[in-house]
Amino acid sequence: MKLTGNYFLKKIGPDEVLVPFSDGRLDTSSLVSLNETALFIYRKLLDNKSFEEILSAIVKEYEVEEDVAKQDLLEIFENFKKLGILEDE
């Protein structure tokens, strides 16, 4: 999985959101809010971390069982794919 490059992370007030980017322009009418975990994962993807590296980081950061973290990560990846944030390599 890799980021599509169709979104730009932007700080708006106290929040960070994803703003769609196409044709050289940001579309501020379709912002995507991320919860804490999704933002954590997105930042790891920006750093080109693999699924396994992100999974390990979630287990460590949030002190959760690996199977719970894996299920959450798969769900967030699926949502990212539906939104066009992630694509298969």
SEGU-327988 format. One record per atom (N, C-alpha, C, O, CB): atom name; x, y, z. Coordinates in Angstrom, 3 decimals. Glycine has a CB too. Example, Ala and Ser with C-alpha at 12.3 -4.5 7.8 and 13.67 -1.06 7.14 Angstrom:
2
> N	13.190	-5.690	7.800 $
> CA	12.300	-4.500	7.800 $
> C	13.200	-3.300	7.800 $
> O	14.236	-3.319	8.465 $
> CB	11.308	-4.473	9.046 $
> N	12.850	-2.250	7.080 $
> CA	13.670	-1.060	7.140 $
> C	12.900	0.030	7.870 $
> O	13.409	1.138	8.039 $
> CB	14.084	-0.598	5.725 $
//
This chain:
89
> N	0.834	-1.172	0.000 $
> CA	0.000	0.000	0.000 $
> C	0.884	1.242	0.000 $
> O	1.953	1.279	0.609 $
> CB	-0.952	-0.006	1.207 $
> N	0.394	2.254	-0.707 $
> CA	1.102	3.520	-0.701 $
> C	0.092	4.655	-0.808 $
> O	-1.021	4.476	-1.304 $
> CB	2.133	3.585	-1.852 $
> N	0.503	5.822	-0.334 $
> CA	-0.347	6.995	-0.434 $
> C	-0.492	7.390	-1.894 $
> O	0.451	7.263	-2.675 $
> CB	0.223	8.162	0.396 $
> N	-1.665	7.867	-2.259 $
> CA	-1.931	8.233	-3.647 $
> C	-1.376	9.607	-4.003 $
> O	-1.133	9.893	-5.176 $
> CB	-3.418	8.203	-3.911 $
> N	-1.175	10.452	-3.008 $
> CA	-0.751	11.823	-3.293 $
> C	-1.932	12.721	-3.607 $
> O	-1.754	13.867	-4.019 $
> CB	0.230	11.844	-4.450 $
> N	-3.146	12.203	-3.414 $
> CA	-4.354	12.972	-3.695 $
> C	-4.832	13.793	-2.508 $
> O	-5.852	14.478	-2.595 $
> CB	-5.447	12.052	-4.133 $
> N	-4.104	13.727	-1.402 $
> CA	-4.495	14.459	-0.197 $
> C	-3.287	15.170	0.393 $
> O	-2.143	14.748	0.228 $
> CB	-5.122	13.509	0.845 $
> N	-3.579	16.253	1.081 $
> CA	-2.561	17.063	1.720 $
> C	-2.972	17.238	3.175 $
> O	-4.110	17.617	3.449 $
> CB	-2.382	18.444	0.998 $
> N	-2.071	16.971	4.110 $
> CA	-2.356	17.131	5.533 $
> C	-2.232	18.600	5.892 $
> O	-1.192	19.213	5.653 $
> CB	-1.399	16.264	6.403 $
> N	-3.279	19.169	6.462 $
> CA	-3.314	20.602	6.767 $
> C	-3.828	20.819	8.174 $
> O	-4.783	20.172	8.603 $
> CB	-4.193	21.361	5.754 $
> N	-3.191	21.733	8.891 $
> CA	-3.642	22.095	10.234 $
> C	-4.654	23.227	10.104 $
> O	-4.357	24.277	9.534 $
> CB	-2.438	22.516	11.152 $
> N	-5.837	23.004	10.632 $
> CA	-6.890	24.018	10.633 $
> C	-7.330	24.183	12.078 $
> O	-8.000	23.314	12.636 $
> CB	-8.104	23.619	9.695 $
> N	-6.954	25.291	12.671 $
> CA	-7.204	25.498	14.090 $
> C	-6.440	24.457	14.876 $
> O	-5.259	24.229	14.613 $
> CB	-8.715	25.432	14.411 $
> N	-7.090	23.819	15.840 $
> CA	-6.392	22.800	16.637 $
> C	-6.346	21.421	15.966 $
> O	-5.675	20.513	16.456 $
> CB	-7.060	22.672	17.986 $
> N	-7.053	21.271	14.853 $
> CA	-7.170	19.966	14.195 $
> C	-6.290	19.875	12.959 $
> O	-5.949	20.881	12.336 $
> CB	-8.617	19.695	13.814 $
> N	-5.930	18.637	12.622 $
> CA	-5.265	18.361	11.358 $
> C	-6.236	17.536	10.525 $
> O	-6.800	16.550	10.998 $
> CB	-3.887	17.613	11.566 $
> N	-6.418	17.953	9.285 $
> CA	-7.352	17.280	8.393 $
> C	-6.659	16.987	7.063 $
> O	-5.628	17.575	6.736 $
> CB	-8.626	18.140	8.175 $
> N	-7.242	16.079	6.319 $
> CA	-6.765	15.804	4.974 $
> C	-7.610	16.600	3.994 $
> O	-8.840	16.596	4.058 $
> CB	-6.818	14.281	4.654 $
> N	-6.929	17.279	3.093 $
> CA	-7.600	18.086	2.078 $
> C	-7.329	17.444	0.721 $
> O	-6.172	17.236	0.358 $
> CB	-7.110	19.582	2.112 $
> N	-8.389	17.126	-0.038 $
> CA	-8.180	16.557	-1.366 $
> C	-7.383	17.517	-2.249 $
> O	-7.531	18.736	-2.168 $
> CB	-9.529	16.224	-2.025 $
> N	-6.541	16.934	-3.086 $
> CA	-5.663	17.699	-3.965 $
> C	-5.767	17.123	-5.366 $
> O	-5.446	15.955	-5.585 $
> CB	-4.188	17.677	-3.459 $
> N	-6.212	17.933	-6.311 $
> CA	-6.253	17.478	-7.700 $
> C	-6.137	18.664	-8.635 $
> O	-6.519	19.782	-8.289 $
> CB	-7.546	16.695	-7.987 $
> N	-5.617	18.417	-9.799 $
> CA	-5.420	19.467	-10.802 $
> C	-4.647	20.653	-10.237 $
> O	-4.887	21.800	-10.615 $
> CB	-6.765	19.938	-11.340 $
> N	-3.714	20.363	-9.325 $
> CA	-2.882	21.410	-8.761 $
> C	-3.578	22.311	-7.764 $
> O	-3.059	23.370	-7.413 $
> CB	-2.344	22.229	-9.841 $
> N	-4.759	21.894	-7.301 $
> CA	-5.515	22.732	-6.354 $
> C	-6.016	21.917	-5.176 $
> O	-6.330	20.734	-5.304 $
> CB	-6.699	23.405	-7.056 $
> N	-6.084	22.578	-4.018 $
> CA	-6.686	21.965	-2.833 $
> C	-8.180	22.203	-2.877 $
> O	-8.628	23.293	-3.230 $
> CB	-6.071	22.536	-1.519 $
> N	-8.957	21.185	-2.521 $
> CA	-10.412	21.289	-2.486 $
> C	-10.859	21.346	-1.029 $
> O	-11.089	20.311	-0.404 $
> CB	-11.085	20.090	-3.233 $
> N	-10.979	22.547	-0.495 $
> CA	-11.316	22.702	0.925 $
> C	-12.784	22.419	1.224 $
> O	-13.202	22.497	2.380 $
> CB	-10.975	24.100	1.382 $
> N	-13.568	22.094	0.209 $
> CA	-14.976	21.774	0.450 $
> C	-15.176	20.311	0.854 $
> O	-16.274	19.922	1.250 $
> CB	-15.797	22.079	-0.795 $
> N	-14.123	19.505	0.754 $
> CA	-14.234	18.066	1.047 $
> C	-13.153	17.610	2.019 $
> O	-12.393	16.691	1.712 $
> CB	-14.145	17.249	-0.249 $
> N	-13.077	18.231	3.164 $
> CA	-12.067	17.882	4.156 $
> C	-12.359	16.525	4.770 $
> O	-13.518	16.141	4.921 $
> CB	-11.995	18.948	5.246 $
> N	-11.304	15.797	5.125 $
> CA	-11.440	14.503	5.782 $
> C	-10.834	14.621	7.180 $
> O	-9.629	14.815	7.337 $
> CB	-10.746	13.362	4.952 $
> N	-11.693	14.500	8.188 $
> CA	-11.217	14.534	9.574 $
> C	-10.692	13.162	9.953 $
> O	-11.267	12.142	9.572 $
> CB	-12.346	14.978	10.549 $
> N	-9.603	13.138	10.701 $
> CA	-9.016	11.887	11.148 $
> C	-9.034	11.825	12.667 $
> O	-8.742	12.812	13.343 $
> CB	-7.583	11.734	10.615 $
> N	-9.378	10.659	13.197 $
> CA	-9.254	10.507	14.641 $
> C	-7.768	10.324	14.970 $
> O	-6.930	10.265	14.070 $
> CB	-10.111	9.292	15.165 $
> N	-7.460	10.238	16.237 $
> CA	-6.059	10.161	16.683 $
> C	-5.313	8.984	16.059 $
> O	-4.174	9.128	15.616 $
> CB	-6.001	10.051	18.200 $
> N	-5.957	7.831	16.027 $
> CA	-5.313	6.638	15.489 $
> C	-5.094	6.754	13.984 $
> O	-4.019	6.420	13.485 $
> CB	-6.150	5.401	15.801 $
> N	-6.101	7.223	13.263 $
> CA	-5.971	7.381	11.812 $
> C	-4.884	8.396	11.470 $
> O	-4.141	8.208	10.507 $
> CB	-7.311	7.814	11.195 $
> N	-4.788	9.461	12.247 $
> CA	-3.733	10.452	12.024 $
> C	-2.358	9.842	12.289 $
> O	-1.413	10.091	11.540 $
> CB	-3.952	11.685	12.924 $
> N	-2.246	9.050	13.345 $
> CA	-1.000	8.347	13.667 $
> C	-0.587	7.460	12.487 $
> O	0.573	7.462	12.076 $
> CB	-1.165	7.493	14.961 $
> N	-1.542	6.711	11.954 $
> CA	-1.274	5.820	10.828 $
> C	-0.897	6.615	9.588 $
> O	0.044	6.250	8.883 $
> CB	-2.490	4.938	10.539 $
> N	-1.617	7.693	9.311 $
> CA	-1.315	8.513	8.140 $
> C	0.112	9.053	8.209 $
> O	0.832	9.055	7.211 $
> CB	-2.318	9.672	8.023 $
> N	0.507	9.505	9.381 $
> CA	1.881	10.019	9.538 $
> C	2.915	8.920	9.282 $
> O	3.963	9.177	8.689 $
> CB	2.078	10.605	10.955 $
> N	2.624	7.708	9.725 $
> CA	3.537	6.585	9.460 $
> C	3.611	6.296	7.959 $
> O	4.683	5.990	7.436 $
> CB	3.077	5.317	10.226 $
> N	2.479	6.393	7.273 $
> CA	2.479	6.201	5.831 $
> C	3.292	7.288	5.128 $
> O	3.976	7.013	4.142 $
> CB	1.048	6.188	5.302 $
> N	3.219	8.517	5.633 $
> CA	4.037	9.600	5.080 $
> C	5.522	9.287	5.203 $
> O	6.328	9.698	4.368 $
> CB	3.722	10.923	5.786 $
> N	5.874	8.550	6.260 $
> CA	7.268	8.148	6.486 $
> C	7.614	6.843	5.759 $
> O	8.669	6.253	5.993 $
> CB	7.530	7.988	7.987 $
> N	6.708	6.400	4.870 $
> CA	6.920	5.180	4.071 $
> C	7.088	3.920	4.915 $
> O	7.830	3.015	4.536 $
> CB	8.136	5.350	3.198 $
> N	6.406	3.857	6.049 $
> CA	6.465	2.668	6.899 $
> C	5.592	1.560	6.302 $
> O	4.550	1.830	5.704 $
> CB	6.008	3.003	8.346 $
> N	6.025	0.335	6.472 $
> CA	5.278	-0.822	5.991 $
> C	4.121	-1.140	6.948 $
> O	4.039	-0.604	8.053 $
> CB	6.213	-2.049	5.841 $
> N	3.238	-2.022	6.490 $
> CA	2.120	-2.465	7.324 $
> C	2.637	-3.007	8.651 $
> O	2.123	-2.656	9.713 $
> CB	1.285	-3.539	6.594 $
> N	3.648	-3.857	8.589 $
> CA	4.194	-4.480	9.792 $
> C	4.809	-3.439	10.732 $
> O	4.659	-3.534	11.950 $
> CB	5.243	-5.528	9.412 $
> N	5.497	-2.453	10.166 $
> CA	6.096	-1.399	10.996 $
> C	5.027	-0.548	11.661 $
> O	5.162	-0.166	12.823 $
> CB	7.017	-0.510	10.153 $
> N	3.964	-0.252	10.921 $
> CA	2.866	0.537	11.498 $
> C	2.163	-0.266	12.577 $
> O	1.833	0.270	13.636 $
> CB	1.856	0.966	10.404 $
> N	1.931	-1.544	12.319 $
> CA	1.293	-2.410	13.315 $
> C	2.104	-2.437	14.601 $
> O	1.549	-2.296	15.690 $
> CB	1.126	-3.835	12.766 $
> N	3.391	-2.616	14.480 $
> CA	4.268	-2.635	15.654 $
> C	4.219	-1.303	16.397 $
> O	4.200	-1.283	17.628 $
> CB	5.713	-2.953	15.239 $
> N	4.198	-0.207	15.672 $
> CA	4.154	1.118	16.289 $
> C	2.839	1.352	17.032 $
> O	2.824	1.977	18.093 $
> CB	4.351	2.199	15.228 $
> N	1.735	0.848	16.471 $
> CA	0.431	0.984	17.134 $
> C	0.417	0.203	18.439 $
> O	-0.034	0.711	19.465 $
> CB	-0.708	0.498	16.209 $
> N	0.908	-1.027	18.403 $
> CA	0.951	-1.868	19.607 $
> C	1.743	-1.166	20.699 $
> O	1.332	-1.144	21.859 $
> CB	1.575	-3.254	19.295 $
> N	2.874	-0.595	20.327 $
> CA	3.730	0.083	21.300 $
> C	3.104	1.390	21.795 $
> O	3.072	1.645	22.999 $
> CB	5.100	0.363	20.688 $
> N	2.611	2.213	20.874 $
> CA	2.075	3.539	21.218 $
> C	0.809	3.466	22.065 $
> O	0.652	4.216	23.028 $
> CB	1.786	4.320	19.954 $
> N	-0.092	2.556	21.698 $
> CA	-1.399	2.498	22.350 $
> C	-1.543	1.347	23.343 $
> O	-2.589	1.182	23.970 $
> CB	-2.467	2.386	21.312 $
> N	-0.478	0.552	23.477 $
> CA	-0.465	-0.560	24.435 $
> C	-1.695	-1.452	24.273 $
> O	-2.435	-1.698	25.225 $
> CB	-0.395	-0.023	25.871 $
> N	-1.895	-1.929	23.043 $
> CA	-3.013	-2.827	22.743 $
> C	-2.463	-4.163	22.242 $
> O	-1.305	-4.266	21.840 $
> CB	-3.975	-2.192	21.686 $
> N	-3.311	-5.167	22.277 $
> CA	-2.938	-6.481	21.761 $
> C	-2.747	-6.400	20.251 $
> O	-3.431	-5.634	19.572 $
> CB	-4.010	-7.542	22.121 $
> N	-1.824	-7.184	19.736 $
> CA	-1.518	-7.127	18.310 $
> C	-2.723	-7.467	17.441 $
> O	-2.916	-6.837	16.402 $
> CB	-0.381	-8.067	17.990 $
> N	-3.536	-8.441	17.833 $
> CA	-4.683	-8.805	17.003 $
> C	-5.722	-7.685	16.947 $
> O	-6.362	-7.491	15.914 $
> CB	-5.327	-10.082	17.532 $
> N	-5.895	-6.952	18.036 $
> CA	-6.807	-5.806	18.060 $
> C	-6.252	-4.692	17.172 $
> O	-6.981	-4.095	16.380 $
> CB	-7.017	-5.293	19.518 $
> N	-4.967	-4.423	17.312 $
> CA	-4.317	-3.390	16.503 $
> C	-4.383	-3.733	15.018 $
> O	-4.606	-2.858	14.181 $
> CB	-2.857	-3.212	16.938 $
> N	-4.188	-4.995	14.700 $
> CA	-4.204	-5.422	13.295 $
> C	-5.587	-5.216	12.691 $
> O	-5.708	-4.732	11.566 $
> CB	-3.785	-6.902	13.169 $
> N	-6.615	-5.576	13.423 $
> CA	-7.981	-5.392	12.934 $
> C	-8.277	-3.912	12.707 $
> O	-8.854	-3.550	11.682 $
> CB	-8.995	-5.992	13.924 $
> N	-7.891	-3.057	13.645 $
> CA	-8.090	-1.618	13.497 $
> C	-7.316	-1.069	12.303 $
> O	-7.831	-0.244	11.548 $
> CB	-7.668	-0.892	14.771 $
> N	-6.090	-1.523	12.136 $
> CA	-5.252	-1.059	11.038 $
> C	-5.850	-1.473	9.688 $
> O	-5.886	-0.674	8.752 $
> CB	-3.823	-1.612	11.185 $
> N	-6.310	-2.704	9.592 $
> CA	-6.941	-3.164	8.357 $
> C	-8.186	-2.335	8.031 $
> O	-8.433	-2.005	6.871 $
> CB	-7.310	-4.648	8.470 $
> N	-8.958	-2.007	9.051 $
> CA	-10.173	-1.205	8.858 $
> C	-9.825	0.208	8.376 $
> O	-10.468	0.732	7.467 $
> CB	-10.985	-1.132	10.171 $
> N	-8.825	0.808	8.976 $
> CA	-8.420	2.154	8.566 $
> C	-7.834	2.123	7.161 $
> O	-8.110	3.019	6.364 $
> CB	-7.397	2.743	9.559 $
> N	-7.037	1.116	6.844 $
> CA	-6.513	0.988	5.478 $
> C	-7.661	0.867	4.477 $
> O	-7.621	1.488	3.414 $
> CB	-5.573	-0.238	5.367 $
> N	-8.667	0.085	4.800 $
> CA	-9.811	-0.081	3.901 $
> C	-10.538	1.256	3.698 $
> O	-10.904	1.602	2.575 $
> CB	-10.788	-1.144	4.462 $
> N	-10.740	1.993	4.775 $
> CA	-11.369	3.311	4.668 $
> C	-10.509	4.269	3.847 $
> O	-11.033	5.036	3.040 $
> CB	-11.619	3.896	6.063 $
> N	-9.202	4.230	4.048 $
> CA	-8.289	5.068	3.271 $
> C	-8.373	4.718	1.784 $
> O	-8.325	5.605	0.932 $
> CB	-6.840	4.905	3.779 $
> N	-8.497	3.434	1.476 $
> CA	-8.611	3.020	0.075 $
> C	-9.916	3.534	-0.534 $
> O	-9.923	4.023	-1.663 $
> CB	-8.536	1.483	-0.042 $
> N	-11.009	3.427	0.202 $
> CA	-12.308	3.900	-0.291 $
> C	-12.288	5.398	-0.576 $
> O	-12.925	5.865	-1.520 $
> CB	-13.408	3.580	0.724 $
> N	-11.557	6.147	0.242 $
> CA	-11.473	7.600	0.071 $
> C	-10.450	8.012	-0.984 $
> O	-10.377	9.183	-1.356 $
> CB	-11.126	8.254	1.389 $
> N	-9.664	7.057	-1.464 $
> CA	-8.636	7.385	-2.447 $
> C	-7.351	7.908	-1.832 $
> O	-6.541	8.538	-2.512 $
> CB	-9.163	8.395	-3.406 $
> N	-7.164	7.647	-0.549 $
> CA	-5.947	8.072	0.154 $
> C	-4.834	7.065	-0.071 $
> O	-3.669	7.438	-0.206 $
> CB	-6.214	8.243	1.665 $
> N	-5.192	5.792	-0.110 $
> CA	-4.239	4.685	-0.306 $
> C	-4.568	3.923	-1.577 $
> O	-5.718	3.871	-2.014 $
> CB	-4.252	3.724	0.906 $
> N	-3.534	3.334	-2.158 $
> CA	-3.716	2.464	-3.299 $
> C	-2.744	1.299	-3.195 $
> O	-1.729	1.382	-2.504 $
> CB	-3.519	3.235	-4.619 $
> N	-3.064	0.215	-3.887 $
> CA	-2.156	-0.923	-3.927 $
> C	-0.923	-0.547	-4.731 $
> O	-1.003	0.227	-5.686 $
> CB	-2.849	-2.170	-4.530 $
> N	0.220	-1.103	-4.337 $
> CA	1.457	-0.812	-5.071 $
> C	1.561	-1.658	-6.300 $
> O	2.537	-1.551	-7.043 $
> CB	2.674	-1.031	-4.195 $
//
